[in-house]
């Protein structure tokens, strides 16, 4: 296995795991038994709003769709079918998260990150964590596009060939 | 070859970062569980709250705390609303923190008007003066003393409204004096000087640490046997939706 394919595999496993866990923890809030979905989503709304980036309708849309989108994207990334599409979407999301966290850090906003179930302040460590994940997502996506132009190591076929055929 | 080494190095760094996230999460989860257990075991039978709300002199009383639902060590003078309310909102706050000022002036006053006075929410104010704020402990002492003579609301409002002024000058005493009568100010100064109420502030700080509070304001909501910790400011409109969801639960 070449290094690019290793990066793609590691990226898929790590990012899919983090996305599925993040979505699940937003819906369950780390509680047993889990609270009602409506309670969890309205609680998450407060966190999304605290970043002071979106208007109220935008906060509602993001808070009520993001946890489900994270789980769905994580599963799709893990399955690997249409990898370049899901890798690109996940990369755009992670870069967005990184920008939001970096902005909150630079503005000294005393807010909760909202990344997972446990409350975490936005610290430099959190900025680095998000930055590293964004870099991994970008590498994975770029390599996924590059590798798609080459013959598959097992089957010998390439996605580019399929498209041109 | 060099490109390959660079990619390997970058990959290793990312793996370390991902590992640190997952490890940090596991530690935070276990610490949170520990705090919850500690909180539950600390709950003891409610002590008499007969003195709550009474006006006393420093020598005539010892500070008392009560337990309401899962929340122990509540200073009844710094708690508002019906003890039978289905939702308890416990706020850890610092008088010198700007986000706490926004939470108090922009959100909690509306919560008081719409949820606390109607018996839906029991609001507990905890003091968590951060060491980085030079005058917040003094402000907490004055506010606590004011609560024992029934003047908590005007004093807390004055401290938050004039936060920038006394933060710059350190004149907490003058800020409080402008909000109450001379007679009340004398009682407040006596209470602050006697330091009888300091253990209550120290207890709030201990509780904040037990709950892993890392920033102010932090609000912990208790409803239907579950705990919802939230750090940071809260927009009233979204808080209203959250409280309504909690209240609608059976």
Interface residues (C-beta under 8 A of the other chain):
Chain A: X3 X4 X6 X7 X10 X14 X18 X21 X29 X30 X31 X35 X36 X38 X39 X42 X43 X45 X46 X47 X49 X50 X56 X59 X109 X110 X111 X112 X116 X117 X118 X119 X120 X121 X128 X129 X132 X133 X135 X136 X139
Chain B: X4 X7 X8 X10 X11 X13 X14 X15 X17 X18 X20 X21 X25 X28 X29 X32 X97 X98 X99 X214 X215 X216 X217 X218 X226 X227 X228 X229 X230 X231 X232 X233 X234 X235 X237 X238 X239 X241 X242 X245 X246 X249
